[in-house]
Amino acid sequence: MTTFWIVSILIFAVVTFLLAKLTLKKSIQESGEKMWKTFGTRTHYWKLLFLCSFGVTAVVVLFLKWTHVLVVSS
């Protein structure tokens, strides 16, 4: 079970980092530099980013379990 959580946290961290690298600059440009400095705009961006990262992580973990690469023993 510990392996499951370690793998899940690592996948979540990597996916979050990659999504942030891909979308951060575009989000700042779309909202504008002045608007980006407000708390609400950044909060909305990170909330959506973490939600997307959670979804991608869930799909990857389910795929790894389905292919028996990630075996969880009780």
PyMOL Python script that loads the backbone (N, CA, C, O; Angstrom):
from pymol import cmd

cmd.read_pdbstr("""\
ATOM      1  N   MET A   1       0.818  -1.191   0.000  1.00  0.00           N
ATOM      2  CA  MET A   1       0.000   0.000   0.000  1.00  0.00           C
ATOM      3  C   MET A   1       0.864   1.259   0.000  1.00  0.00           C
ATOM      4  O   MET A   1       0.494   2.276  -0.586  1.00  0.00           O
ATOM      5  N   THR A   2       2.014   1.181   0.659  1.00  0.00           N
ATOM      6  CA  THR A   2       2.917   2.329   0.679  1.00  0.00           C
ATOM      7  C   THR A   2       3.431   2.639  -0.722  1.00  0.00           C
ATOM      8  O   THR A   2       3.593   3.804  -1.085  1.00  0.00           O
ATOM      9  N   THR A   3       3.685   1.602  -1.501  1.00  0.00           N
ATOM     10  CA  THR A   3       4.150   1.794  -2.869  1.00  0.00           C
ATOM     11  C   THR A   3       3.117   2.551  -3.691  1.00  0.00           C
ATOM     12  O   THR A   3       3.461   3.429  -4.482  1.00  0.00           O
ATOM     13  N   PHE A   4       1.864   2.206  -3.499  1.00  0.00           N
ATOM     14  CA  PHE A   4       0.782   2.876  -4.215  1.00  0.00           C
ATOM     15  C   PHE A   4       0.803   4.377  -3.957  1.00  0.00           C
ATOM     16  O   PHE A   4       0.713   5.167  -4.897  1.00  0.00           O
ATOM     17  N   TRP A   5       0.921   4.779  -2.695  1.00  0.00           N
ATOM     18  CA  TRP A   5       0.890   6.200  -2.357  1.00  0.00           C
ATOM     19  C   TRP A   5       2.133   6.921  -2.850  1.00  0.00           C
ATOM     20  O   TRP A   5       2.046   8.063  -3.302  1.00  0.00           O
ATOM     21  N   ILE A   6       3.282   6.277  -2.770  1.00  0.00           N
ATOM     22  CA  ILE A   6       4.512   6.909  -3.253  1.00  0.00           C
ATOM     23  C   ILE A   6       4.423   7.140  -4.761  1.00  0.00           C
ATOM     24  O   ILE A   6       4.752   8.221  -5.248  1.00  0.00           O
ATOM     25  N   VAL A   7       3.977   6.124  -5.495  1.00  0.00           N
ATOM     26  CA  VAL A   7       3.839   6.252  -6.943  1.00  0.00           C
ATOM     27  C   VAL A   7       2.795   7.314  -7.283  1.00  0.00           C
ATOM     28  O   VAL A   7       3.007   8.116  -8.192  1.00  0.00           O
ATOM     29  N   SER A   8       1.683   7.328  -6.573  1.00  0.00           N
ATOM     30  CA  SER A   8       0.627   8.308  -6.846  1.00  0.00           C
ATOM     31  C   SER A   8       1.105   9.733  -6.601  1.00  0.00           C
ATOM     32  O   SER A   8       0.835  10.626  -7.405  1.00  0.00           O
ATOM     33  N   ILE A   9       1.802   9.948  -5.514  1.00  0.00           N
ATOM     34  CA  ILE A   9       2.302  11.297  -5.199  1.00  0.00           C
ATOM     35  C   ILE A   9       3.345  11.732  -6.217  1.00  0.00           C
ATOM     36  O   ILE A   9       3.358  12.892  -6.627  1.00  0.00           O
ATOM     37  N   LEU A  10       4.215  10.824  -6.629  1.00  0.00           N
ATOM     38  CA  LEU A  10       5.219  11.161  -7.635  1.00  0.00           C
ATOM     39  C   LEU A  10       4.569  11.498  -8.981  1.00  0.00           C
ATOM     40  O   LEU A  10       4.962  12.460  -9.640  1.00  0.00           O
ATOM     41  N   ILE A  11       3.588  10.712  -9.380  1.00  0.00           N
ATOM     42  CA  ILE A  11       2.883  10.996 -10.639  1.00  0.00           C
ATOM     43  C   ILE A  11       2.177  12.342 -10.547  1.00  0.00           C
ATOM     44  O   ILE A  11       2.230  13.129 -11.492  1.00  0.00           O
ATOM     45  N   PHE A  12       1.514  12.622  -9.422  1.00  0.00           N
ATOM     46  CA  PHE A  12       0.822  13.896  -9.239  1.00  0.00           C
ATOM     47  C   PHE A  12       1.799  15.067  -9.323  1.00  0.00           C
ATOM     48  O   PHE A  12       1.505  16.070  -9.973  1.00  0.00           O
ATOM     49  N   ALA A  13       2.951  14.950  -8.676  1.00  0.00           N
ATOM     50  CA  ALA A  13       3.932  16.033  -8.687  1.00  0.00           C
ATOM     51  C   ALA A  13       4.475  16.266 -10.093  1.00  0.00           C
ATOM     52  O   ALA A  13       4.619  17.412 -10.519  1.00  0.00           O
ATOM     53  N   VAL A  14       4.774  15.202 -10.808  1.00  0.00           N
ATOM     54  CA  VAL A  14       5.317  15.336 -12.161  1.00  0.00           C
ATOM     55  C   VAL A  14       4.274  15.934 -13.101  1.00  0.00           C
ATOM     56  O   VAL A  14       4.590  16.824 -13.891  1.00  0.00           O
ATOM     57  N   VAL A  15       3.042  15.455 -13.023  1.00  0.00           N
ATOM     58  CA  VAL A  15       1.980  15.963 -13.898  1.00  0.00           C
ATOM     59  C   VAL A  15       1.704  17.437 -13.594  1.00  0.00           C
ATOM     60  O   VAL A  15       1.530  18.234 -14.516  1.00  0.00           O
ATOM     61  N   THR A  16       1.662  17.800 -12.329  1.00  0.00           N
ATOM     62  CA  THR A  16       1.431  19.200 -11.961  1.00  0.00           C
ATOM     63  C   THR A  16       2.549  20.087 -12.486  1.00  0.00           C
ATOM     64  O   THR A  16       2.287  21.168 -13.013  1.00  0.00           O
ATOM     65  N   PHE A  17       3.792  19.640 -12.347  1.00  0.00           N
ATOM     66  CA  PHE A  17       4.926  20.418 -12.834  1.00  0.00           C
ATOM     67  C   PHE A  17       4.856  20.598 -14.343  1.00  0.00           C
ATOM     68  O   PHE A  17       5.053  21.703 -14.847  1.00  0.00           O
ATOM     69  N   LEU A  18       4.577  19.517 -15.067  1.00  0.00           N
ATOM     70  CA  LEU A  18       4.517  19.598 -16.523  1.00  0.00           C
ATOM     71  C   LEU A  18       3.372  20.492 -17.000  1.00  0.00           C
ATOM     72  O   LEU A  18       3.552  21.294 -17.916  1.00  0.00           O
ATOM     73  N   LEU A  19       2.204  20.358 -16.387  1.00  0.00           N
ATOM     74  CA  LEU A  19       1.074  21.206 -16.776  1.00  0.00           C
ATOM     75  C   LEU A  19       1.348  22.680 -16.466  1.00  0.00           C
ATOM     76  O   LEU A  19       0.978  23.560 -17.242  1.00  0.00           O
ATOM     77  N   ALA A  20       1.991  22.941 -15.342  1.00  0.00           N
ATOM     78  CA  ALA A  20       2.314  24.324 -14.990  1.00  0.00           C
ATOM     79  C   ALA A  20       3.315  24.906 -15.980  1.00  0.00           C
ATOM     80  O   ALA A  20       3.187  26.059 -16.392  1.00  0.00           O
ATOM     81  N   LYS A  21       4.317  24.107 -16.365  1.00  0.00           N
ATOM     82  CA  LYS A  21       5.297  24.575 -17.336  1.00  0.00           C
ATOM     83  C   LYS A  21       4.640  24.885 -18.681  1.00  0.00           C
ATOM     84  O   LYS A  21       5.020  25.838 -19.361  1.00  0.00           O
ATOM     85  N   LEU A  22       3.655  24.074 -19.056  1.00  0.00           N
ATOM     86  CA  LEU A  22       3.008  24.256 -20.351  1.00  0.00           C
ATOM     87  C   LEU A  22       1.997  25.400 -20.369  1.00  0.00           C
ATOM     88  O   LEU A  22       1.802  26.021 -21.414  1.00  0.00           O
ATOM     89  N   THR A  23       1.351  25.693 -19.245  1.00  0.00           N
ATOM     90  CA  THR A  23       0.218  26.616 -19.276  1.00  0.00           C
ATOM     91  C   THR A  23       0.421  27.926 -18.514  1.00  0.00           C
ATOM     92  O   THR A  23      -0.381  28.844 -18.685  1.00  0.00           O
ATOM     93  N   LEU A  24       1.430  28.050 -17.703  1.00  0.00           N
ATOM     94  CA  LEU A  24       1.568  29.228 -16.839  1.00  0.00           C
ATOM     95  C   LEU A  24       1.749  30.519 -17.636  1.00  0.00           C
ATOM     96  O   LEU A  24       1.059  31.505 -17.376  1.00  0.00           O
ATOM     97  N   LYS A  25       2.654  30.524 -18.588  1.00  0.00           N
ATOM     98  CA  LYS A  25       2.909  31.749 -19.349  1.00  0.00           C
ATOM     99  C   LYS A  25       1.675  32.186 -20.136  1.00  0.00           C
ATOM    100  O   LYS A  25       1.362  33.374 -20.203  1.00  0.00           O
ATOM    101  N   LYS A  26       0.987  31.229 -20.725  1.00  0.00           N
ATOM    102  CA  LYS A  26      -0.221  31.564 -21.503  1.00  0.00           C
ATOM    103  C   LYS A  26      -1.306  32.131 -20.592  1.00  0.00           C
ATOM    104  O   LYS A  26      -2.019  33.059 -20.974  1.00  0.00           O
ATOM    105  N   SER A  27      -1.430  31.577 -19.397  1.00  0.00           N
ATOM    106  CA  SER A  27      -2.441  32.069 -18.468  1.00  0.00           C
ATOM    107  C   SER A  27      -2.128  33.493 -18.020  1.00  0.00           C
ATOM    108  O   SER A  27      -3.029  34.321 -17.888  1.00  0.00           O
ATOM    109  N   ILE A  28      -0.860  33.769 -17.789  1.00  0.00           N
ATOM    110  CA  ILE A  28      -0.466  35.133 -17.391  1.00  0.00           C
ATOM    111  C   ILE A  28      -0.743  36.105 -18.521  1.00  0.00           C
ATOM    112  O   ILE A  28      -1.228  37.212 -18.286  1.00  0.00           O
ATOM    113  N   GLN A  29      -0.436  35.696 -19.764  1.00  0.00           N
ATOM    114  CA  GLN A  29      -0.679  36.574 -20.911  1.00  0.00           C
ATOM    115  C   GLN A  29      -2.164  36.824 -21.127  1.00  0.00           C
ATOM    116  O   GLN A  29      -2.567  37.948 -21.424  1.00  0.00           O
ATOM    117  N   GLU A  30      -2.972  35.796 -20.981  1.00  0.00           N
ATOM    118  CA  GLU A  30      -4.409  35.954 -21.215  1.00  0.00           C
ATOM    119  C   GLU A  30      -5.073  36.844 -20.174  1.00  0.00           C
ATOM    120  O   GLU A  30      -5.944  37.651 -20.500  1.00  0.00           O
ATOM    121  N   SER A  31      -4.660  36.693 -18.926  1.00  0.00           N
ATOM    122  CA  SER A  31      -5.307  37.487 -17.883  1.00  0.00           C
ATOM    123  C   SER A  31      -4.692  38.872 -17.752  1.00  0.00           C
ATOM    124  O   SER A  31      -5.314  39.777 -17.195  1.00  0.00           O
ATOM    125  N   GLY A  32      -3.490  39.045 -18.256  1.00  0.00           N
ATOM    126  CA  GLY A  32      -2.804  40.323 -18.141  1.00  0.00           C
ATOM    127  C   GLY A  32      -1.952  40.349 -16.884  1.00  0.00           C
ATOM    128  O   GLY A  32      -2.309  39.762 -15.862  1.00  0.00           O
ATOM    129  N   GLU A  33      -0.834  41.028 -16.972  1.00  0.00           N
ATOM    130  CA  GLU A  33       0.117  41.070 -15.855  1.00  0.00           C
ATOM    131  C   GLU A  33      -0.495  41.707 -14.607  1.00  0.00           C
ATOM    132  O   GLU A  33      -0.284  41.224 -13.494  1.00  0.00           O
ATOM    133  N   LYS A  34      -1.243  42.776 -14.789  1.00  0.00           N
ATOM    134  CA  LYS A  34      -1.844  43.471 -13.647  1.00  0.00           C
ATOM    135  C   LYS A  34      -2.913  42.612 -12.982  1.00  0.00           C
ATOM    136  O   LYS A  34      -2.996  42.549 -11.755  1.00  0.00           O
ATOM    137  N   MET A  35      -3.728  41.954 -13.796  1.00  0.00           N
ATOM    138  CA  MET A  35      -4.791  41.103 -13.264  1.00  0.00           C
ATOM    139  C   MET A  35      -4.211  39.856 -12.600  1.00  0.00           C
ATOM    140  O   MET A  35      -4.768  39.353 -11.624  1.00  0.00           O
ATOM    141  N   TRP A  36      -3.087  39.356 -13.132  1.00  0.00           N
ATOM    142  CA  TRP A  36      -2.462  38.147 -12.589  1.00  0.00           C
ATOM    143  C   TRP A  36      -1.988  38.371 -11.156  1.00  0.00           C
ATOM    144  O   TRP A  36      -1.952  37.437 -10.355  1.00  0.00           O
ATOM    145  N   LYS A  37      -1.628  39.607 -10.840  1.00  0.00           N
ATOM    146  CA  LYS A  37      -1.117  39.899  -9.502  1.00  0.00           C
ATOM    147  C   LYS A  37      -2.202  39.888  -8.433  1.00  0.00           C
ATOM    148  O   LYS A  37      -1.890  39.896  -7.242  1.00  0.00           O
ATOM    149  N   THR A  38      -3.459  39.869  -8.834  1.00  0.00           N
ATOM    150  CA  THR A  38      -4.527  39.757  -7.847  1.00  0.00           C
ATOM    151  C   THR A  38      -4.620  38.325  -7.362  1.00  0.00           C
ATOM    152  O   THR A  38      -4.285  37.393  -8.092  1.00  0.00           O
ATOM    153  N   PHE A  39      -5.065  38.151  -6.157  1.00  0.00           N
ATOM    154  CA  PHE A  39      -5.092  36.831  -5.530  1.00  0.00           C
ATOM    155  C   PHE A  39      -6.077  35.891  -6.210  1.00  0.00           C
ATOM    156  O   PHE A  39      -5.796  34.701  -6.346  1.00  0.00           O
ATOM    157  N   GLY A  40      -7.218  36.398  -6.635  1.00  0.00           N
ATOM    158  CA  GLY A  40      -8.268  35.563  -7.196  1.00  0.00           C
ATOM    159  C   GLY A  40      -7.890  34.888  -8.506  1.00  0.00           C
ATOM    160  O   GLY A  40      -8.262  33.739  -8.742  1.00  0.00           O
ATOM    161  N   THR A  41      -7.158  35.589  -9.353  1.00  0.00           N
ATOM    162  CA  THR A  41      -6.777  35.023 -10.644  1.00  0.00           C
ATOM    163  C   THR A  41      -5.810  33.866 -10.466  1.00  0.00           C
ATOM    164  O   THR A  41      -5.971  32.816 -11.087  1.00  0.00           O
ATOM    165  N   ARG A  42      -4.818  34.053  -9.632  1.00  0.00           N
ATOM    166  CA  ARG A  42      -3.847  32.979  -9.386  1.00  0.00           C
ATOM    167  C   ARG A  42      -4.493  31.803  -8.687  1.00  0.00           C
ATOM    168  O   ARG A  42      -4.182  30.653  -8.999  1.00  0.00           O
ATOM    169  N   THR A  43      -5.381  32.063  -7.754  1.00  0.00           N
ATOM    170  CA  THR A  43      -6.063  30.982  -7.040  1.00  0.00           C
ATOM    171  C   THR A  43      -6.891  30.145  -8.003  1.00  0.00           C
ATOM    172  O   THR A  43      -6.882  28.917  -7.928  1.00  0.00           O
ATOM    173  N   HIS A  44      -7.601  30.800  -8.899  1.00  0.00           N
ATOM    174  CA  HIS A  44      -8.412  30.093  -9.874  1.00  0.00           C
ATOM    175  C   HIS A  44      -7.530  29.224 -10.777  1.00  0.00           C
ATOM    176  O   HIS A  44      -7.881  28.081 -11.069  1.00  0.00           O
ATOM    177  N   TYR A  45      -6.399  29.753 -11.214  1.00  0.00           N
ATOM    178  CA  TYR A  45      -5.477  29.006 -12.081  1.00  0.00           C
ATOM    179  C   TYR A  45      -4.958  27.762 -11.368  1.00  0.00           C
ATOM    180  O   TYR A  45      -5.009  26.667 -11.927  1.00  0.00           O
ATOM    181  N   TRP A  46      -4.461  27.913 -10.144  1.00  0.00           N
ATOM    182  CA  TRP A  46      -3.877  26.775  -9.432  1.00  0.00           C
ATOM    183  C   TRP A  46      -4.936  25.754  -9.043  1.00  0.00           C
ATOM    184  O   TRP A  46      -4.658  24.555  -9.013  1.00  0.00           O
ATOM    185  N   LYS A  47      -6.144  26.213  -8.746  1.00  0.00           N
ATOM    186  CA  LYS A  47      -7.227  25.278  -8.432  1.00  0.00           C
ATOM    187  C   LYS A  47      -7.546  24.407  -9.636  1.00  0.00           C
ATOM    188  O   LYS A  47      -7.693  23.192  -9.500  1.00  0.00           O
ATOM    189  N   LEU A  48      -7.653  25.009 -10.803  1.00  0.00           N
ATOM    190  CA  LEU A  48      -7.909  24.243 -12.021  1.00  0.00           C
ATOM    191  C   LEU A  48      -6.733  23.340 -12.379  1.00  0.00           C
ATOM    192  O   LEU A  48      -6.926  22.217 -12.846  1.00  0.00           O
ATOM    193  N   LEU A  49      -5.526  23.828 -12.161  1.00  0.00           N
ATOM    194  CA  LEU A  49      -4.342  23.022 -12.451  1.00  0.00           C
ATOM    195  C   LEU A  49      -4.293  21.780 -11.570  1.00  0.00           C
ATOM    196  O   LEU A  49      -4.014  20.686 -12.062  1.00  0.00           O
ATOM    197  N   PHE A  50      -4.560  21.934 -10.277  1.00  0.00           N
ATOM    198  CA  PHE A  50      -4.545  20.784  -9.376  1.00  0.00           C
ATOM    199  C   PHE A  50      -5.685  19.816  -9.689  1.00  0.00           C
ATOM    200  O   PHE A  50      -5.516  18.603  -9.564  1.00  0.00           O
ATOM    201  N   LEU A  51      -6.821  20.328 -10.086  1.00  0.00           N
ATOM    202  CA  LEU A  51      -7.934  19.469 -10.463  1.00  0.00           C
ATOM    203  C   LEU A  51      -7.598  18.649 -11.705  1.00  0.00           C
ATOM    204  O   LEU A  51      -7.874  17.450 -11.749  1.00  0.00           O
ATOM    205  N   CYS A  52      -7.011  19.279 -12.703  1.00  0.00           N
ATOM    206  CA  CYS A  52      -6.596  18.557 -13.907  1.00  0.00           C
ATOM    207  C   CYS A  52      -5.498  17.544 -13.588  1.00  0.00           C
ATOM    208  O   CYS A  52      -5.505  16.433 -14.118  1.00  0.00           O
ATOM    209  N   SER A  53      -4.567  17.919 -12.737  1.00  0.00           N
ATOM    210  CA  SER A  53      -3.487  17.008 -12.349  1.00  0.00           C
ATOM    211  C   SER A  53      -4.036  15.797 -11.608  1.00  0.00           C
ATOM    212  O   SER A  53      -3.563  14.677 -11.803  1.00  0.00           O
ATOM    213  N   PHE A  54      -5.029  16.019 -10.763  1.00  0.00           N
ATOM    214  CA  PHE A  54      -5.648  14.909 -10.049  1.00  0.00           C
ATOM    215  C   PHE A  54      -6.325  13.949 -11.024  1.00  0.00           C
ATOM    216  O   PHE A  54      -6.217  12.731 -10.874  1.00  0.00           O
ATOM    217  N   GLY A  55      -7.017  14.489 -12.015  1.00  0.00           N
ATOM    218  CA  GLY A  55      -7.674  13.653 -13.011  1.00  0.00           C
ATOM    219  C   GLY A  55      -6.689  12.837 -13.829  1.00  0.00           C
ATOM    220  O   GLY A  55      -6.895  11.644 -14.048  1.00  0.00           O
ATOM    221  N   VAL A  56      -5.617  13.479 -14.281  1.00  0.00           N
ATOM    222  CA  VAL A  56      -4.600  12.764 -15.055  1.00  0.00           C
ATOM    223  C   VAL A  56      -3.931  11.703 -14.197  1.00  0.00           C
ATOM    224  O   VAL A  56      -3.671  10.598 -14.672  1.00  0.00           O
ATOM    225  N   THR A  57      -3.648  12.023 -12.936  1.00  0.00           N
ATOM    226  CA  THR A  57      -3.047  11.054 -12.029  1.00  0.00           C
ATOM    227  C   THR A  57      -3.954   9.854 -11.819  1.00  0.00           C
ATOM    228  O   THR A  57      -3.489   8.715 -11.816  1.00  0.00           O
ATOM    229  N   ALA A  58      -5.239  10.100 -11.642  1.00  0.00           N
ATOM    230  CA  ALA A  58      -6.181   8.994 -11.453  1.00  0.00           C
ATOM    231  C   ALA A  58      -6.220   8.089 -12.675  1.00  0.00           C
ATOM    232  O   ALA A  58      -6.243   6.865 -12.541  1.00  0.00           O
ATOM    233  N   VAL A  59      -6.226   8.675 -13.858  1.00  0.00           N
ATOM    234  CA  VAL A  59      -6.253   7.876 -15.084  1.00  0.00           C
ATOM    235  C   VAL A  59      -4.969   7.067 -15.225  1.00  0.00           C
ATOM    236  O   VAL A  59      -5.021   5.891 -15.587  1.00  0.00           O
ATOM    237  N   VAL A  60      -3.826   7.673 -14.948  1.00  0.00           N
ATOM    238  CA  VAL A  60      -2.544   6.966 -15.061  1.00  0.00           C
ATOM    239  C   VAL A  60      -2.461   5.829 -14.048  1.00  0.00           C
ATOM    240  O   VAL A  60      -2.029   4.729 -14.393  1.00  0.00           O
ATOM    241  N   VAL A  61      -2.869   6.075 -12.807  1.00  0.00           N
ATOM    242  CA  VAL A  61      -2.827   5.025 -11.785  1.00  0.00           C
ATOM    243  C   VAL A  61      -3.781   3.890 -12.138  1.00  0.00           C
ATOM    244  O   VAL A  61      -3.429   2.719 -11.991  1.00  0.00           O
ATOM    245  N   LEU A  62      -4.976   4.221 -12.600  1.00  0.00           N
ATOM    246  CA  LEU A  62      -5.906   3.171 -13.014  1.00  0.00           C
ATOM    247  C   LEU A  62      -5.348   2.366 -14.185  1.00  0.00           C
ATOM    248  O   LEU A  62      -5.510   1.147 -14.232  1.00  0.00           O
ATOM    249  N   PHE A  63      -4.699   3.033 -15.117  1.00  0.00           N
ATOM    250  CA  PHE A  63      -4.077   2.324 -16.235  1.00  0.00           C
ATOM    251  C   PHE A  63      -2.960   1.409 -15.752  1.00  0.00           C
ATOM    252  O   PHE A  63      -2.843   0.276 -16.220  1.00  0.00           O
ATOM    253  N   LEU A  64      -2.135   1.888 -14.818  1.00  0.00           N
ATOM    254  CA  LEU A  64      -1.049   1.063 -14.283  1.00  0.00           C
ATOM    255  C   LEU A  64      -1.580  -0.147 -13.520  1.00  0.00           C
ATOM    256  O   LEU A  64      -0.999  -1.230 -13.587  1.00  0.00           O
ATOM    257  N   LYS A  65      -2.673   0.034 -12.801  1.00  0.00           N
ATOM    258  CA  LYS A  65      -3.283  -1.100 -12.103  1.00  0.00           C
ATOM    259  C   LYS A  65      -3.929  -2.069 -13.082  1.00  0.00           C
ATOM    260  O   LYS A  65      -3.873  -3.282 -12.877  1.00  0.00           O
ATOM    261  N   TRP A  66      -4.543  -1.553 -14.144  1.00  0.00           N
ATOM    262  CA  TRP A  66      -5.200  -2.387 -15.133  1.00  0.00           C
ATOM    263  C   TRP A  66      -4.193  -3.255 -15.894  1.00  0.00           C
ATOM    264  O   TRP A  66      -4.490  -4.399 -16.241  1.00  0.00           O
ATOM    265  N   THR A  67      -3.000  -2.706 -16.152  1.00  0.00           N
ATOM    266  CA  THR A  67      -1.958  -3.456 -16.852  1.00  0.00           C
ATOM    267  C   THR A  67      -1.095  -4.268 -15.898  1.00  0.00           C
ATOM    268  O   THR A  67      -0.130  -4.900 -16.327  1.00  0.00           O
ATOM    269  N   HIS A  68      -1.420  -4.259 -14.632  1.00  0.00           N
ATOM    270  CA  HIS A  68      -0.707  -5.011 -13.580  1.00  0.00           C
ATOM    271  C   HIS A  68       0.739  -4.575 -13.402  1.00  0.00           C
ATOM    272  O   HIS A  68       1.573  -5.357 -12.946  1.00  0.00           O
ATOM    273  N   VAL A  69       1.034  -3.349 -13.753  1.00  0.00           N
ATOM    274  CA  VAL A  69       2.360  -2.784 -13.495  1.00  0.00           C
ATOM    275  C   VAL A  69       2.433  -2.354 -12.034  1.00  0.00           C
ATOM    276  O   VAL A  69       3.453  -2.539 -11.371  1.00  0.00           O
ATOM    277  N   LEU A  70       1.349  -1.786 -11.546  1.00  0.00           N
ATOM    278  CA  LEU A  70       1.256  -1.357 -10.151  1.00  0.00           C
ATOM    279  C   LEU A  70       0.371  -2.355  -9.408  1.00  0.00           C
ATOM    280  O   LEU A  70      -0.850  -2.364  -9.563  1.00  0.00           O
ATOM    281  N   VAL A  71       1.012  -3.189  -8.602  1.00  0.00           N
ATOM    282  CA  VAL A  71       0.283  -4.217  -7.867  1.00  0.00           C
ATOM    283  C   VAL A  71       0.211  -3.771  -6.410  1.00  0.00           C
ATOM    284  O   VAL A  71       1.232  -3.515  -5.772  1.00  0.00           O
ATOM    285  N   VAL A  72      -1.015  -3.682  -5.899  1.00  0.00           N
ATOM    286  CA  VAL A  72      -1.227  -3.263  -4.519  1.00  0.00           C
ATOM    287  C   VAL A  72      -1.558  -4.493  -3.703  1.00  0.00           C
ATOM    288  O   VAL A  72      -2.552  -5.175  -3.956  1.00  0.00           O
ATOM    289  N   SER A  73      -0.710  -4.773  -2.712  1.00  0.00           N
ATOM    290  CA  SER A  73      -0.992  -5.895  -1.820  1.00  0.00           C
ATOM    291  C   SER A  73      -1.391  -5.360  -0.444  1.00  0.00           C
ATOM    292  O   SER A  73      -0.867  -4.345   0.015  1.00  0.00           O
ATOM    293  N   SER A  74      -2.300  -6.037   0.189  1.00  0.00           N
ATOM    294  CA  SER A  74      -2.822  -5.572   1.478  1.00  0.00           C
ATOM    295  C   SER A  74      -1.890  -5.852   2.622  1.00  0.00           C
ATOM    296  O   SER A  74      -2.198  -5.516   3.765  1.00  0.00           O
TER     297      SER A  74
END
""", "prot")
cmd.dss("prot")
cmd.show_as("cartoon", "prot")
cmd.util.cbc("prot")
cmd.orient("prot")
